[in-house]
Amino acid sequence: MTPYIHDLAVKLWNYHHTNHPLTKADAILVLCSHDLRVAERGAELFLEGWAPLLIFSGGLGVITRFMWTEPEADMFARIAQDMGVPAEHILIENRSSNTGENVQFTRQLLAERKLEIDKFIVVQKPYMERRSFATFRKVWPEKQVIVTSPQDSFDDYLSTYSNPELTPDDVISIMVGDLQRIKIYPEKGFQIPQEIPDDVWQAYEALVEAGYGRHLASV
């Protein structure tokens, strides 16, 4: 990765963070994916006492269906239990395949269990914080939501925490695709609008021009 591409990627990385301060909530909702570090972050927050319920949501998505056969949520829950989270404080939703379904199916699960949750801490990959916030606020606007992620720098994430089956170029391409979705998904009714600063969008366009558009959605 050249310094030029690195700087463009860091600009997107920083934009994707919501920087919400943590406050106590009724439940921690972990949006599962290929990134097992997110499971650890969710478990850490539970063990630190930020909420009394830990929910894992995720079946097999666009990326993980080519990597695993076991639902993401089942794998994530097992990691949390190995870290000391009691099974009776964990709920699993393992059918969803995208962020909107994560929220929709979790809503259904809580309704079936007759659990009333007013405030969530949503845990996601670092570069999907903003998109997760925008999706949650669209699908379930009456609930309070704080979004967080593993507390890693861009360089540490690439070198240490990202799934080893994904290259740095893969991660940058995924970030580019997520920014495009923040731009186009409000018109499709999938997310609330989020302002994108000009310099961030220019970095996006430069990365697409440089060949990092492999995860763009069709428009």
N, C-alpha and C positions, 0 to 999 in steps of 0.2 A: 504494500500500500504506500503510495507516495504521500509526502507531507500535504500536498494540495488536497488529495482525496480525504486524508485523515481530517483535515480542518473542516471540510464540507460536512463530513459525517458527524463530527462533534457538534456542529451547529444544529443538525437535525436531532441528535441525541439530547441536547439541552432543551430544545423546544418540546420534545415529547414528554418531558417531566412536568408534572403539575406543581410539584413542590408544596403539596398540602402538609401542614403540620399535623402530627398525630394527636388525636384525642380519643377518649374511651368510647366504645360503641357497643351495640347489642350483638353483633356478629362480625366475624372476619370471613369475607368471601374471596377465596383464591380462584382466580381464573387460570385454569390449567393450560399447558402447552408442551412444547418440547423442552422447556427450560426448568429443570428440576430444582434449580436454585430458588425459584419462586415458591416451591413447596416448603423449603427451609425457612424462607422469610415469613410465610404464613404461620408456621409452627412457632417460630421465635416470638412473633407478636402475641400469639395465644399464651405462651409460657411466661411472657412478660406481663400478662394480665390486662391487655388492651380490650379484650372481649371474652365472654364466656362460651362462645360457640364458634367452631371452625368448620366452614363449608368449602368443599372442593367441587368445582364444576368443570367438567370437560370429558367428552368422549374421545373421538379421534378426529382431528382437524385436517386441514389441507396439507400440512407438513407432516404431522405425526402418523397419518394413515400409511405413509410410506416407510415409517421407522419402527412402529410398534404394533402389536396386536392387542395389547391390554389397554383399556380406557385410561386416559390421562389421570382422571380423578382417583382411580383406584391406586395407581402408582404413587400419586402425591400423598394420598391418605396414609399409605404404608410408611412413607418417609416421615410423616408427622408422628405416627405412633412410635416409630423407632427412636424419635427424638424425645419421647416422653409425653405426648399428648394422649390423654385417655380416650379410648374408642367411643365412649358414651358422650363425648363432647364434639364428635365429628359427624357431619352429614355429607353424603356423597350424591352428587348429580352427575351421571356418567353417560348421558345421551347427546349432549350439545356438541356442535361442530363449529360454532363461531361465537363471537362475543355477544351478539344479540340473543342467541339461544342460551348462552350462559346465564344471562339475566332472566330471560323468560322462563326457562325450565327451573331455575332456582326459585323463582316466584311461585311456580306451581308446586314445587316440593314443600315449601314452607306453608303454603295454603293447605296442602294435604295433611301436614303435621299439626295444623292449627297453631302455628308459631307466628307471633306478631313481632316483626323486627322493624324498628324505626330508623336505626342508623347503622350503616355498614362501613367497615374498612375493606376496600377492595384491593387485593394484591395481584399485581400483574408484572410482566416483564418491564424493565426500565424504559424501553422505547415504545411501550404501548400504554403508558399511564394516561396520556391525554385522550387517546381514542377510546379507552375503556370508560373514562369519565363521561365523555360525550355520548357514548352508547347507553350507559346506565341512566343518565339524566333523561334520555329520550324514551327508553323503555319503561322506566319506573320513576317518573319525575317527583312523585310525592314522598320519596324516601331521601334521607340525608346520606351523603356518600363522601368519603375521603378515599383518595387513591394513593397507594404507595407501591414500592417495588424493592428488590434487593439494592442495598446501598453501595453500589459499586461504580467506579469511574468507567468511562468508555473503554479505556485501554485494559483495565483489570477485567472487565467483563469479557472482552474478546480473548484475552490470554488465559483466563482462569475459569470463568463460570459458564460461558456459552456452551451449548451442547457440542461435543467434539465432532459430531457428524456435520456440523455447519461451519463453513469457513468464514473468515472475516468478511469476504465479499458477499457471502450469503446473508449475513447479518445486516450489512449496509443495504443490500437490495430489499430486505424485509422492511427496514426502517423507511426506505423510499416509498415502498408500497403502502405502508401505514399512513404516511403523510398525504399521499394522494387520496386515500380513503377519507381522511379528515376533511379534505377539500370537497370531495364529490358526494359523500354519503348523506349529508344533510338534505340535499335535493331529492334523494331517494327515500327519505323518511327514516333512515337508520340511526342518525345521530343528531344532536343539537349542533348548531354552527359553532366553530371555534375560529377566532382570528388567527391568521397566519401572517406574520411580519414579512415584508418584502424580501429582506435578506435571507430569511429561511426558505422562502419559495425559490429564490434565485439559486440557493445551494441545492435544492431539490432538482431544479432544471439542469444544473451542471452535472449532477450525479447521473441523471437519466441519460444525458448526452454522453457521459463517460462509460455507459454500458451497465448501469446499476438499476435497470428497469425490469428485471426478471419477475418481480412479484407485483407488478402493476395490475390493477383490476381493469377489465374491459369496460369501456365507456361508450 
